[in-house]
């Protein structure tokens, strides 16, 4: 029995240059600070496509270690962590993760959207210049996901079968 989660892009919008949004929508753990500000402050400046860059940071963090960066069992604390950009790379799962993905995540999860890395800059980041899975043999990756690894999961088990 696998617990498969499927997502959709029901709230997705293509924005015109300079267009901003003000509505609070999305999954709480992936919301950017500027989105949360819109729900808390009457005079919030709104948000734009930079929220997607933030969400990419949350997704990348989660994919690398199996848990989201801002998660807390109390939702208000999780939201405060998001507003403050409070996360860490201190759990044991990060011990064998190289500096390049950590650096990219730090640049994706910048609280001020005006100082957050752009999509063009992110794609030019050293992480994407050194990791080219499509050109590499993935046998070492499969080996690293062996059953006794602390990162082994059902998804990793499926990867071993492929």
N, C-alpha and C positions, 0 to 999 in steps of 0.2 A: 504494500500500500504506500503510494507516494502522495505527498501533499503538494500538488502542482498549483501554482498561482498564475493566473493569466491577467494581464493588465490591458487597459485600453487607453486611448487618447481622447476620451470624451470631453475633456476640458481644453484640449489643444486649440490654439488659434494661430494663424499667420498674422503677424503684426506688420503694419506699415512702418517705415522709418519714422522714428520719433513718437510713435504711438505708445501710450502707457495704459495699464490696466489697474483696477482698484479692488476687484472682487477677491474675496478669500475663497480659494478652491484648491483642492489637491489633497494628497496624503500628508498628514502632519509632519512626519519625520523627514520628508523631502522638501518641505516649504523653505524658501529662502527668507532671510530676515526681513527684506523689504516687503515681502508678501504679508508677513505677520504684522509689520508696522501699519499696513493699510487697514487692518482690522482693529487696530488699537488706537490710532490717532486720526482725528478728523482732517488734519492738514498734511497727511502723508503724501509724498510726491508721486506715489504710484510705483509700478514696477514694469519691467519690460523683459526682453529675451534673456537678460543676464540670470534670471531665475532658473533657466534651463542649464546654464553652466554650473550653478550651485548644485542642482539635482544630479548632474553628471559626477560631481565630487562625492556626493552621498552614495551614488550607485557604485562608483569605483571603490570606495572604502569598503562597502558592504561585500562586494564581490571578492575582494582580496582576503578578508578575514572572517566573513560569515556573519557579521553583526553590523548594524548601522552606527554611525559615529555619534549621534546625539541621543540615542535611545535611553530612556529612563522609564521605570514602571509607573511613575507619576507624570502624567502628560504635561502639567504646568512646568515641571522641572525640565522636561525635554524641550519645551518651547523656549524656556529661558536659556538653555544651553545653545539652542539655535541662534537666538538673538545675540548672544555673546560670542558665538563661534567657538564654543568650548567643547573640544574633543581632544583625544590624545592617541599616540601611537605606542602606549606603554604596555598594552596587554601582551601576553606571551606569543600570541599569534603574529605579532609584528616582528618578532625576533629575526625571522629569516626573510623578511621583505627588504629589498634593496632601497636605496635612497631615492632613486628616480621616481617611482610611483608615489612615495611619501611627499616629495617636493611638488609634484603635480597636484596632488590632493590639497596641499597647503595653499596652492595658488587658485584652485577651484573654489575652496571653501573660505573665501575672504568675505567678511561681513559687509563691507562697503562695496556695492556693485560697481562703483566707478573705479575701484582699485582691483577688482577681480580680473583674472586673466581672460582674454578674449578667446573665442573659438579658434581663430587663426593662430594665435600664440600657443594655445593648448595643443593643437595638431603639430606644431613645430617643436614641441617640448622634447627633450632627450628621451623621455619614456617611450614615445612613439617612434623615435629614430632607432632605438636599440631593440625593441620588442617587435619582431615581425614573425608572428606565429605561422603565417601562410608560407614562409620560406624555410621553416625549421621542422626537424623531426620532433614530434611531441612525445616520443618515448620517455625522455627524462621527466617531463611533466607528469606523465602517467605514473612513473615510479615514485615521484615525490608525493603523490596522493595515495600512497599505500595505506592499508588499514590501520597501521599503528601511528600514523601521522595525526597530530592534533587538529589538522584542517580537513581530515577525511569526513565526508558527508555523503548523503545519498546521491547528490549530484556528482560528486567525485567518483563514487562507485559506478555511476552510469558512464562517466568518461572512461573508466578503465575497460568497460565492456565494448565501447566503440572501437 
